[in-house]
Amino acid sequence: MKKALKVIYTVLLYGFAIAGFGLVISYLAIQMKWTNSKGSVDQNSRYLHEIDKKYDTSKDNVELSAMDQKFEVYKRLEVLNKLYPVNAQFISHAWENGDSITEIKRMLDAVDLVLKDDANYQKSVSKIKQSTSSKTTGSTQSAFVWMNIPEWEIFKEAVAKDKHLIDSVAKVTGVEQRLIVSCLVGEQIRLFNSNREAFKKWIGPLKILSVESQYSFGVTGIKEHTAIKIENLLKDPTSEFYLGKEYEHLLDFKTGDPTTERIDRLTSFRNHYYSYLYAAVFLKQVKLQWEKAGYSIENRPEILATLFNVGFPQSNPNPTPRVGGSTIKVNDIPYTFGMIGYQFYYSGELFDLFPIRGKKFDFASAQV
C-alpha cells in the first residue's frame, strides 16, 4: 500500500514539475517573441494602394464629372452583367439603395482585381475607361432650343415661387403637378414673346409670371366661357365630364356676384391658385371624357396640353388624337402649344420641384 502511494506521489510530483516547466517555457517564448509568425504581404497590396490613391480627395486628382462617372459605372455594370450577372446584381442593388458612386466604383475595382487575368473583361473595361477619360466637347445649351432663351431662366425662378400653390391644387384635384405646369409653360412662353415691353419693364426684373386680364385670364390663360363651363360641368351628373359628387363644390363662389368674383380670382397678381385649379380641373374633365369613350390619354401630356389650349369644343375622343394648338414662335422657330408642353414634361427641367410621378391622375388621393 505504501509503495503504491509512493508511486502515485512521484508521478504527480514529476507531472506538476513538467507542467510548470512548460508554462515557464511558454511565457519566455511569448516574451522573447519566439512564437511570432513572420506573415506575408499580399501580392495585390500595391495595386490596392494605388486604388486608394485614386479616390484620395485631399489631392489634386483629375476626376471625371459626376455625369461621366455615372456613365462609366453603368457601362462597367453592363460588361460585368454579361459575365457575372450575380455580382452585377449585388452592386446594382447597393447603388439603388444609396451607396455613393465612389463606393460603387470601389466595388467594381474589387471585381476588376479578381478578373485581372480575364482578357475579354479587361479589354472591355479598358475601352470604357478610355471613352470616359476624354473631356466632353458637346454644347452647353439644351437640346430643346426654346429653353435656351433668357426668358426661360426667368420663368423657372417665377414658377418656383408658386410651387406651394401648385402642390395645393394637385392635392385637391389629384392631378400631377408637372402636368399642370406643362400647360402653364406654353402660355407663359407665348406671353413672354408677345408682350416684350411688359416683360422688359416688370415681368423680367421682378421674376414673376405674366397674368392675362383681357381675352384670357390668369397665368394659365383661361377664357371666361371655358371657366364657366368647367364650373357647370362639376355639377352636372349627366355629363361625360362629370368628376363625381366630391368635386361638385370645388369652385363654388363666396359672393352673389360670380362674374366679378370669377375674374378677380383668376386675375389676381398675388395669388395664382385659381389659375392652376381651373387648369387642373379641365385636364381631369377631358381625361375622363376620353376614358369613358374608350380612349386613354392619361399618358399623353402633349394631347392634354393641346386640348387645354384649344378648349372643350375641340375635345372629340378618337383613336388617333393630334398634337397641336396655337403656334408659338421662339426666335422665329414655330412650336405648337402641345409640343411645348410635351418637350417640357419630358425635358427633366424643374424636376426637383415638379417630378414625374408615374401616375398623372389619382382619383383616390383627391380631397375637396
Secondary structure, 3 states (H helix, E strand, C coil): CHHHHHHHHHHHHHHHHHHHHHHHHHHHHHHCCCCCCCCCCCCCHHHHHHHHHHCCCCCCCCCCCHHHHHHHHHHHHHHHHHHCHHHHHHHHHHHHCCCCHHHHHHHHHHHHHHCCCCHHHHHHHHHHHHHHHCCCCCCCCCCCHHHHCHHHHHHHHHHHCCHHHHHHHHHHHCECHHHHHHHHHHHHHHHHHHCHHHHHHHHHHHCCCCCEECCEEECCCEEHHHHHHHHHHHCCCCCCCCCCHHHCCCCCCCCCCHHHHHHHHHCCCCCCHHHHHHHHHHHHHHHHHHHHCCCCCCCCHHHHHHHHHHCHHHCCCCCCCCCCCCEEEECCEEEEHHHHHHHHHCCCCCCCCCCCCCCCECHHHCCC
